Amino acid sequence: MTDHQSSDTDLADIVRHFAGARVLVVGDIILDRYVVGAVARMSPEAPIPVLRPQVRRATLGGAANVALNIATLGGQAILLGVVGDDETGRQIADLLVATPGIEPALVVAPDRPTTAKTRFMAGAHQLLRLDEEVTTPLDPTTAAAVLARVEALLPRTDIVVLSDYAKGVLCDDVLAGALAAATRAGRVLIADPKRPDFRAYRGATILTPNEHEVRTATHIEADHDAEADRAGRAALDATGGEAVLVTRSSKGLTLVQRNQSAVHLPTRARAVADVSGAGDTLVAALAVALGAGADLRTAARLANVTAGISVGKQGTATVTSTELLGALHLRSLISTDRKVATLEQAKTQVAAWHGMGLLVGFANGCFDLIHPGHVRLLNEARAACDRLIVALNTDASVKRLKGPTRPLQNELARATVMASMAPVDLVTLFDEDTPLQMIEALRPDVLVKGSDYTVDQVVGGDRVQSWGGKVVLVTLQEGHSTTGTIRRMAGPERGSEPDQAS
């Protein structure tokens, strides 16, 4: 069956609670290095390209990438893994310290090198990958140290993720011990498996194999929905857990729960640029959603949307809660035209407009009930620029600013109306109390506000002026405001209000 129980608006409400999720990630930590350059000739020594490096960078990989995705989505991650007493291990430690939302809990194994993968790239094309690693099981002393940390950290977390990259950290002792400890503590445990025998993960609440992994372990193809259902149930029998979530690349996800019909979720990817790290992103989103109070089906849907955003990016990529909310809002706004965009899409469009030498204007507000004052504001805003973007407060943002009875119209209705306005070239949504983050991301040339503000009171005005833009104040029409309209509807008119930002 296909699941339609939760609307994208319901999913967005869960995303807004991501900050309350506390996730312990245990597994193989990897440093992903990239050497990016240009190839102009072949080597005279062998039939291989000669790479001239231009950029070198390093990112968190493996279990550390899961933790990074949790933090980027807005959750709180504790990362427990093993590094060596070497420069690579110290580089990982420095990256973790510099990353908000991750608490490192590293165990140092002096006789074991830190795992690193170095990719040599010509543009987006990978020429070679160099793996520096030891995949033997941890020695008993190090394994005991990891398990002691698991026991100590469990009381501070809601969800446990075992990120197995088959590099030896989740050896027999650690894997069995972590599963037992999480069970005793009553914690939901998600295991992202690499072993060909899923019985090793017995006790995991949720198993998240991909299509290849579930086929290897169960000897059942998972190419079609019925086969994925059957393979998932075989995996569920092996683990004795509550659910198996089979990730099936372009075919989406299959969620198999005990004594329930399988749920098949089609992919939410709009375009696929790179699948690197998409599994980590999916597991992270699943963990954060469960930690934020979502049921498993809702968490799986959120994970599916998040992974769909991730694969649209080049390289191993993370997804922010703002991007996720934007994708959910955009999906809800399919009844509007192509004027409605996520922040990332708006950035791309603004860059294109700027490339054409066009002046880009920006206006924002709740725009709960469109009235003549709004129409004048939009017309004058459009007259001051070549292209006009209108940023709408989301429903959650309006409630925080205006109170529990607002908005009168939800964001779907408000965006639909705004997209139909002739002066408006693009509509997007923001969840914060002010549009400052969006203004800084889009860098408009003209910032428009009503004349009930002064230039120094306009949020983002100083930023726009700092890059050579200007603030335009539009004279407001007396007697037109959303608040005043609501009061007149509720009873005798007690006077008009000048505020037209509502």
Phi, psi and omega per residue, in radians:
M1 nan 2.745 3.063
T2 -1.825 2.376 -3.029
D3 -1.582 2.249 3.091
H4 -2.248 0.386 -2.963
Q5 -1.254 -0.667 -3.063
S6 -1.875 2.215 3.063
S7 -1.319 2.881 3.118
D8 -1.152 -0.478 3.062
T9 -1.151 -0.692 3.067
D10 -1.103 -0.706 3.116
L11 -1.097 -0.701 3.138
A12 -1.078 -0.618 3.107
D13 -1.107 -0.652 3.091
I14 -1.152 -0.733 -3.125
V15 -0.996 -0.650 -3.112
R16 -1.200 -0.168 3.091
H17 -1.861 0.173 -3.111
F18 -1.025 -0.538 -3.074
A19 -1.075 -0.353 -3.133
G20 -1.502 -0.050 -3.092
A21 -1.459 2.272 3.113
R22 -2.107 2.024 -2.989
V23 -2.163 2.264 3.020
L24 -1.688 2.108 3.126
V25 -1.881 2.148 3.137
V26 -2.130 2.263 3.106
G27 2.863 -2.776 -3.048
D28 -1.469 2.025 3.118
I29 -1.594 2.329 -3.092
I30 -2.271 2.472 2.967
L31 -1.719 2.083 3.100
D32 -1.659 2.008 3.105
R33 -1.846 2.558 3.103
Y34 -2.278 2.243 3.009
V35 -2.015 1.894 -3.027
V36 -1.953 2.314 -3.121
G37 -2.738 -2.749 -3.115
A38 -2.188 2.574 3.084
V39 -1.986 2.127 -3.137
A40 -2.009 -0.260 -3.094
R41 -2.745 2.927 3.051
M42 -1.655 2.655 3.137
S43 -1.241 2.418 3.048
P44 -1.298 -0.200 -3.075
E45 -1.533 -0.450 -3.096
A46 -2.850 2.815 -3.129
P47 -1.351 1.112 -3.127
I48 -2.323 2.634 3.128
P49 -1.294 2.630 3.040
V50 -1.717 2.080 -3.084
L51 -1.725 2.213 3.009
R52 -1.763 1.853 -3.052
P53 -1.171 2.405 3.116
Q54 -2.096 -0.569 -3.109
V55 -2.387 2.359 3.013
R56 -2.171 2.299 3.101
R57 -2.561 2.794 -3.138
A58 -2.352 2.442 3.141
T59 -2.360 2.868 3.114
L60 -1.330 2.293 -3.126
G61 -2.245 3.028 -3.139
G62 1.109 -2.370 3.126
A63 -1.046 -0.562 3.117
A64 -1.155 -0.539 3.076
N65 -1.226 -0.599 3.043
V66 -1.079 -0.819 3.114
A67 -1.069 -0.711 3.121
L68 -1.090 -0.717 3.104
N69 -1.141 -0.677 3.086
I70 -1.053 -0.832 -3.123
A71 -1.127 -0.716 -3.121
T72 -1.155 -0.593 3.084
L73 -1.277 -0.207 3.091
G74 1.909 -0.052 3.103
G75 -1.436 3.103 3.108
Q76 -1.954 2.154 -3.089
A77 -2.028 2.437 2.925
I78 -1.956 2.143 -3.073
L79 -1.833 2.054 3.121
L80 -2.012 2.075 3.127
G81 -2.845 -3.021 -3.042
V82 -2.080 2.338 3.014
V83 -2.245 2.830 3.093
G84 -1.546 2.951 3.059
D85 -1.524 1.245 -3.043
D86 -2.571 3.072 -3.085
E87 -1.111 -0.645 3.123
T88 -1.115 -0.738 3.095
G89 -1.091 -0.698 3.118
R90 -1.186 -0.590 3.101
Q91 -1.156 -0.700 3.071
I92 -1.089 -0.782 3.129
A93 -1.033 -0.719 3.125
D94 -1.146 -0.726 3.115
L95 -1.095 -0.690 -3.134
L96 -1.177 -0.733 3.125
V97 -1.076 -0.598 -3.100
A98 -1.448 -0.011 -3.077
T99 -1.882 1.907 3.092
P100 -1.074 2.506 3.074
G101 1.626 -0.080 3.082
I102 -2.073 2.221 3.014
E103 -1.812 1.990 -3.130
P104 -1.343 2.427 3.033
A105 -2.333 1.219 -3.009
L106 -1.543 2.399 3.009
V107 -1.817 2.186 -3.110
V108 -1.639 2.179 3.075
A109 -1.924 1.767 -3.015
P110 -1.016 -0.538 -3.070
D111 -1.675 0.209 -3.076
R112 -2.217 2.139 -3.126
P113 -1.238 2.626 3.045
T114 -1.258 2.369 -3.141
T115 -1.229 2.300 3.111
A116 -2.456 2.480 3.045
K117 -2.150 2.159 3.139
T118 -1.962 2.123 -3.134
R119 -1.854 2.227 3.087
F120 -1.736 2.098 -2.963
M121 -2.146 2.403 2.911
A122 -1.855 1.705 -2.987
G123 1.154 -2.181 3.105
A124 -1.620 0.023 -3.069
H125 -1.669 2.185 -3.128
Q126 -1.489 2.149 -3.141
L127 -1.587 -0.650 -3.017
L128 -2.823 2.564 3.000
R129 -2.165 2.254 3.113
L130 -1.873 2.061 3.127
D131 -1.824 2.149 3.055
E132 -1.981 1.903 -3.000
E133 -2.837 2.789 2.930
V134 -2.211 2.213 -3.045
T135 -1.904 0.166 3.102
T136 -1.213 2.724 3.128
P137 -1.060 2.681 3.087
L138 -1.062 2.601 3.031
D139 -1.214 2.745 -3.047
P140 -0.968 -0.655 -3.120
T141 -1.151 -0.789 3.139
T142 -1.185 -0.719 3.109
A143 -1.043 -0.739 3.116
A144 -1.111 -0.662 3.121
A145 -1.139 -0.696 3.112
V146 -1.117 -0.796 -3.132
L147 -1.134 -0.633 3.094
A148 -1.097 -0.678 3.094
R149 -1.161 -0.685 3.101
V150 -1.006 -0.879 -3.134
E151 -1.023 -0.719 -3.083
A152 -1.245 -0.553 -3.036
L153 -1.596 -0.343 -3.093
L154 -0.969 -0.718 -3.122
P155 -1.088 -0.318 -3.084
R156 -1.679 0.055 -3.050
T157 -2.252 2.775 3.120
D158 -1.766 -0.639 -3.029
I159 -2.227 2.506 3.060
V160 -2.059 2.344 3.060
V161 -2.061 2.214 2.999
L162 -1.768 1.923 -3.095
S163 -1.783 1.690 -3.032
D164 -1.675 1.983 3.055
Y165 -1.933 0.272 3.089
A166 1.023 0.650 3.094
K167 -1.822 0.115 3.002
G168 1.807 -0.241 -3.127
V169 -1.201 -0.780 3.091
L170 -1.521 1.050 3.073
C171 -1.272 3.103 -3.041
D172 -0.937 -0.836 -3.075
D173 -1.144 -0.801 -3.107
V174 -1.189 -0.755 -3.123
L175 -1.082 -0.879 -3.128
A176 -1.124 -0.726 -3.123
G177 -1.146 -0.725 3.141
A178 -1.163 -0.726 3.102
L179 -1.067 -0.770 -3.128
A180 -1.158 -0.728 -3.112
A181 -1.141 -0.733 3.129
A182 -1.148 -0.658 3.105
T183 -1.114 -0.803 3.120
R184 -1.060 -0.642 -3.104
A185 -1.444 -0.108 3.133
G186 1.253 0.506 -3.110
R187 -1.649 2.516 2.985
V188 -1.212 2.236 -3.132
L189 -2.118 2.175 3.084
I190 -1.814 2.177 3.112
A191 -1.959 2.114 3.041
D192 -1.707 1.807 -2.850
P193 -1.518 2.691 2.954
K194 -2.243 -0.301 -3.117
R195 -1.281 2.535 -3.136
P196 -1.306 -0.249 3.116
D197 -1.956 1.886 -3.073
F198 -1.223 -0.207 3.106
R199 -1.106 -0.358 3.091
A200 -1.130 -0.366 -3.111
Y201 -1.758 0.339 -3.098
R202 -1.066 2.248 -3.063
G203 1.913 -0.256 3.081
A204 -1.191 2.414 3.108
T205 -1.201 -0.800 -3.081
I206 -2.344 2.315 3.056
L207 -1.911 2.416 -3.070
T208 -2.173 1.110 3.124
P209 -1.342 2.701 2.961
N210 -1.545 3.136 -3.042
E211 -1.063 -0.723 3.138
H212 -1.152 -0.764 -3.097
E213 -1.142 -0.727 -3.125
V214 -1.243 -0.562 3.083
R215 -1.185 -0.733 3.125
T216 -1.106 -0.718 -3.064
A217 -1.354 -0.607 -3.028
T218 -1.871 -0.221 -3.063
H219 1.059 0.522 3.091
I220 -2.126 2.260 3.077
E221 -1.143 2.562 3.135
A222 -2.158 0.497 -3.041
D223 -1.281 -0.576 -3.135
H224 -1.991 2.831 -3.045
D225 -0.975 -0.823 -3.095
A226 -1.102 -0.698 3.134
E227 -1.207 -0.694 3.115
A228 -1.101 -0.659 3.076
D229 -1.077 -0.825 -3.103
R230 -1.153 -0.742 3.120
A231 -1.134 -0.693 3.115
G232 -1.102 -0.647 -3.137
R233 -1.255 -0.607 3.059
A234 -1.128 -0.698 3.090
A235 -1.157 -0.641 3.125
L236 -1.136 -0.707 3.088
D237 -1.094 -0.632 -3.115
A238 -1.204 -0.626 -3.079
T239 -1.610 -0.422 -3.067
G240 1.211 0.280 -3.078
G241 -1.514 -2.822 -3.100
E242 -1.680 -0.508 -3.042
A243 -2.761 2.713 2.975
V244 -2.239 2.229 3.099
L245 -1.943 1.885 -3.097
V246 -1.613 2.084 3.100
T247 -1.568 2.241 -2.948
R248 -2.169 0.571 3.055
S249 0.946 -2.186 -3.049
S250 -1.160 -0.225 -3.131
K251 -1.598 -0.007 3.069
G252 1.590 -2.529 -3.076
L253 -2.195 2.670 2.961
T254 -2.203 2.104 3.123
L255 -1.810 2.087 3.126
V256 -1.985 2.112 3.097
Q257 -2.083 2.612 -3.110
R258 -1.086 2.287 3.081
N259 1.102 0.437 3.083
Q260 -2.366 2.743 3.062
S261 -1.214 2.556 3.113
A262 -1.176 2.606 3.071
V263 -1.985 2.186 3.135
H264 -1.899 2.055 -3.102
L265 -1.861 2.001 3.097
P266 -1.147 2.663 -3.112
T267 -1.035 2.529 3.073
R268 -1.805 0.187 3.130
A269 -1.215 2.279 3.086
R270 -1.504 -0.502 3.093
A271 -2.760 2.586 -3.121
V272 -1.981 2.025 3.084
A273 -1.795 -0.664 -3.063
D274 -2.885 2.288 -3.134
V275 -1.645 0.053 -3.119
S276 -1.034 2.216 3.066
G277 1.351 0.013 -3.103
A278 -1.109 -0.595 3.106
G279 -1.125 -0.701 3.082
D280 -1.095 -0.742 3.138
T281 -1.087 -0.749 -3.129
L282 -1.112 -0.803 -3.141
V283 -1.099 -0.725 3.126
A284 -1.078 -0.804 -3.140
A285 -1.119 -0.694 3.096
L286 -1.057 -0.796 -3.118
A287 -1.134 -0.785 -3.115
V288 -1.153 -0.709 3.133
A289 -1.108 -0.758 3.091
L290 -1.120 -0.709 3.108
G291 -1.145 -0.432 3.117
A292 -1.519 0.018 3.050
G293 1.820 0.101 3.136
A294 -1.300 2.614 2.965
D295 -1.313 2.965 -2.997
L296 -1.111 -0.715 -3.128
R297 -1.148 -0.715 3.105
T298 -1.145 -0.728 3.113
A299 -1.087 -0.678 3.119
A300 -1.136 -0.692 3.102
R301 -1.107 -0.757 3.113
L302 -1.108 -0.722 3.121
A303 -1.091 -0.657 3.130
N304 -1.118 -0.766 3.117
V305 -1.124 -0.752 -3.106
T306 -1.110 -0.783 3.109
A307 -1.097 -0.611 3.106
G308 -1.102 -0.604 3.069
I309 -1.248 -0.728 -3.072
S310 -1.049 -0.773 -3.075
V311 -1.257 -0.193 3.061
G312 -1.428 -0.036 -3.126
K313 -1.887 2.663 3.135
Q314 -1.405 2.359 3.090
G315 1.350 -3.124 3.086
T316 -1.173 2.032 -2.980
A317 -2.214 2.678 3.028
T318 -1.872 2.920 -3.130
V319 -2.227 2.313 3.116
T320 -1.566 2.803 3.090
S321 -1.119 -0.555 3.097
T322 -1.121 -0.757 3.089
E323 -1.100 -0.722 -3.130
L324 -1.121 -0.784 3.094
L325 -1.078 -0.690 3.125
G326 -1.077 -0.746 3.130
A327 -1.136 -0.699 3.134
L328 -1.174 -0.746 3.104
H329 -1.094 -0.753 -3.116
L330 -1.077 -0.709 3.135
R331 -1.105 -0.674 -3.141
S332 -1.225 -0.369 -3.033
L333 -1.741 0.474 -3.092
I334 -1.172 -0.271 3.107
S335 -1.350 -0.210 3.070
T336 -1.569 3.089 3.125
D337 -1.546 -2.962 -3.041
R338 -1.304 0.104 3.046
K339 -1.213 -0.416 -3.085
V340 -1.438 2.273 -3.021
A341 -2.481 2.690 2.953
T342 -1.322 2.987 3.119
L343 -1.067 -0.762 -3.132
E344 -1.098 -0.716 3.119
Q345 -1.178 -0.658 3.102
A346 -1.115 -0.689 3.106
K347 -1.068 -0.744 3.119
T348 -1.107 -0.725 -3.127
Q349 -1.184 -0.721 3.122
V350 -1.093 -0.734 3.109
A351 -1.047 -0.696 3.115
A352 -1.152 -0.764 3.111
W353 -1.080 -0.777 3.113
H354 -1.087 -0.642 3.105
G355 -1.108 -0.423 3.105
M356 -1.583 0.030 3.129
G357 1.385 0.352 -3.101
L358 -1.581 2.547 3.048
L359 -1.465 2.247 -3.097
V360 -1.872 2.189 3.111
G361 -1.793 2.766 -3.087
F362 -2.452 2.249 3.015
A363 -2.320 2.686 -3.120
N364 -2.544 2.832 3.091
G365 2.844 3.126 3.102
C366 -1.381 -0.690 3.128
F367 0.849 0.949 -3.056
D368 -1.234 -0.843 3.058
L369 -2.243 2.003 -3.108
I370 -1.205 2.214 3.133
H371 -2.284 3.039 -3.093
P372 -0.968 -0.559 3.100
G373 -1.106 -0.691 3.085
H374 -1.123 -0.746 -3.118
V375 -1.052 -0.751 3.114
R376 -1.121 -0.746 3.127
L377 -1.022 -0.802 -3.106
L378 -1.171 -0.715 3.138
N379 -1.116 -0.770 -3.130
E380 -1.235 -0.588 3.087
A381 -1.104 -0.775 -3.123
R382 -1.173 -0.536 3.124
A383 -1.202 -0.379 -3.109
A384 -1.569 -0.008 -3.088
C385 -2.617 3.069 3.098
D386 -1.615 -0.534 3.120
R387 -2.417 2.403 -3.066
L388 -2.064 2.206 3.016
I389 -1.811 2.337 3.027
V390 -2.024 2.147 3.119
A391 -1.771 2.161 -3.137
L392 -1.772 2.423 2.963
N393 -1.149 2.377 3.027
T394 -1.163 2.939 3.133
D395 -1.016 -0.738 -3.133
A396 -1.100 -0.699 3.120
S397 -1.146 -0.734 3.121
V398 -1.070 -0.753 -3.138
K399 -1.055 -0.724 3.125
R400 -1.134 -0.621 -3.070
L401 -1.490 -0.648 -2.980
K402 -1.916 -0.231 -3.123
G403 1.896 2.970 -2.990
P404 -1.186 -0.293 -3.124
T405 -1.532 -0.092 -3.139
R406 -1.968 2.668 0.049
P407 -1.435 2.815 3.040
L408 -1.293 -0.567 3.100
Q409 -2.058 2.389 -3.122
N410 -1.267 2.999 -3.043
E411 -1.092 -0.521 3.078
L412 -1.080 -0.841 -3.131
A413 -1.162 -0.756 -3.099
R414 -1.133 -0.718 3.127
A415 -1.201 -0.634 3.116
T416 -1.061 -0.829 3.133
V417 -1.121 -0.794 -3.092
M418 -1.113 -0.687 -3.137
A419 -1.145 -0.381 -3.137
S420 -1.479 -0.143 -3.101
M421 -1.338 2.268 -3.067
A422 -1.034 -0.686 -3.095
P423 -1.241 -0.221 -2.996
V424 -1.643 2.238 -3.138
D425 -1.759 -0.417 -3.111
L426 -2.699 2.458 3.106
V427 -2.154 2.347 3.062
T428 -2.483 2.949 -3.057
L429 -2.130 2.562 3.046
F430 -2.325 2.512 -3.020
D431 -1.735 -0.206 -3.115
E432 -1.348 2.993 3.124
D433 -1.277 -0.486 3.104
T434 -2.229 2.793 -3.123
P435 -1.536 0.263 -3.021
L436 -1.001 -0.788 -3.123
Q437 -1.060 -0.697 -3.138
M438 -1.228 -0.688 3.109
I439 -1.069 -0.776 -3.135
E440 -1.142 -0.576 3.139
A441 -1.292 -0.670 -3.042
L442 -1.575 -0.446 3.127
R443 0.887 1.059 3.116
P444 -1.201 2.795 3.115
D445 -1.542 -0.455 -3.101
V446 -2.314 2.253 3.095
L447 -1.985 2.136 -3.015
V448 -1.932 2.360 3.105
K449 -2.581 2.833 3.099
G450 -1.241 2.737 -3.067
S451 -1.324 0.037 3.013
D452 -1.337 -0.064 3.003
Y453 -1.856 2.777 2.901
T454 -1.796 2.850 -3.062
V455 -0.987 -0.698 -3.104
D456 -1.280 -0.203 3.126
Q457 -1.637 -0.210 -3.065
V458 -1.327 2.102 3.132
V459 -1.062 2.202 -3.141
G460 1.504 -0.086 -3.116
G461 -1.055 -0.751 3.137
D462 -1.135 -0.596 3.132
R463 -1.191 -0.771 3.140
V464 -1.100 -0.725 3.127
Q465 -1.173 -0.525 -3.097
S466 -1.156 -0.482 3.103
W467 -1.819 0.384 3.004
G468 1.620 0.097 3.116
G469 -1.502 -3.037 -3.124
K470 -2.430 2.776 3.076
V471 -1.852 2.239 3.135
V472 -1.971 2.187 3.104
L473 -1.818 2.144 -3.088
V474 -1.682 2.269 3.122
T475 -1.147 2.255 -3.077
L476 -1.526 2.670 3.071
Q477 -1.540 2.318 3.126
E478 -1.119 2.494 2.989
G479 1.480 0.092 3.142
H480 -2.088 2.001 3.011
S481 -2.751 2.618 3.112
T482 -1.113 -0.765 -3.130
T483 -1.054 -0.748 3.123
G484 -1.118 -0.692 3.113
T485 -1.073 -0.742 3.140
I486 -1.105 -0.715 -3.140
R487 -1.144 -0.691 3.117
R488 -1.145 -0.608 3.094
M489 -1.187 -0.546 -3.079
A490 -1.438 -0.414 -3.087
G491 -3.141 -2.940 -3.136
P492 -1.022 2.482 -3.117
E493 -1.187 2.321 -3.136
R494 -1.975 0.342 -3.126
G495 2.121 2.765 -3.128
S496 -1.708 2.853 3.138
E497 -2.152 2.515 -3.140
P498 -1.403 -0.302 -3.016
D499 -1.189 2.152 3.097
Q500 -2.074 0.242 3.131
A501 -1.420 -0.147 -3.126
S502 -1.538 nan nan
